[in-house]
Amino acid sequence: MIDATGPALSYDDVGAGKPLVLLHAGIADRRMWRAQVDVLASRYRVVVPDLRGYGESGLLPAPFAHHDDVVGLLDALGIARATLVGCSFGGSVAIDTALAYPERVDGLALFGSAVSGNEWSDEANDLWERLVGEVDPEDFPASAAAEVRFWVVGPGRRPEDVDPGLVAFAEEMDRRALAADLALSAVDVTELHPPAIGRLAELSMPVLVTAGAADVPDISRLADRIAAEVPGAVRLPDVPDAGHLLPLERPAPVNAALLDFLATTGHP
């Protein structure tokens, strides 16, 4: 564990070579990258943190920013520049880090990424009401089941269409993430200002973006927007039969896309 900019951040650091940092979704923790770590670590140095407050990382009642934590972790590990790989909220943190510290980021690979400052559509809100409805936010098991139904299963699939082991693991991670969200709500989490949604054209490093074809439609549209506004961004087709945690659900195409992206952006 490393004290990056306050409380201790838990992370895995494996492999050798050009450094990569894998940033997890807001409904998960660093374990969601379990199918990527060994594949990538055979060629690269792979750092996989739990974002502050999530998983095994600590939280103190003091203001902080997730993008500052990423750079604090790089500093503590002696890493000058890294490629950031993010899923969902982790993608948002990756983008914010690249905008706040462009000299520290030499590439972004974004899977089902969120973007800070983006507002969800009425369609997404309606989908939540149709698929989930009212859920007691203090009932973590029920809330986790609802979020996994919405994000991991997705609007176009039934729960029985998805591997039950994936659903159970996603719910277990999300129960912990919901507890993290509750704790984080009592802390001043500093947001990037102005937010990234109006600044995508400022990203000058190579960017790869894709989404799961079974994810909420807003996510695929957001991937389209990132690709349209980031100069030279590569937009891969949506990954078939994959929801929001596509690196966990469909590791083979994600790993192949990552290795190809890294090879074509100057990584040996």
Secondary structure, 3 states (H helix, E strand, C coil): CEECCCCEECEEEECCCCEEEEECCCCCCHHHHHHHHHHHHCCCEEEEECCCCCCCCCCCCCCECHHHHHHHHHHHCCCCCEEEEEECHHHHHHHHHHHHCHHHEEEEEEECCCCCCCCCCHHHHHHHHHHCCCCCCCCHHHHHHHHHHHHHHCCCCCHHHCCHHHHHHHHHHHHHHHHHHHHHCCCCECCCCCCHHHCHHHCCCCEEEECECCCCHHHHHHHHHHHHHCCCCEECCCECCCCCCHHHHCHHHHHHHHHHHHHHCCCC
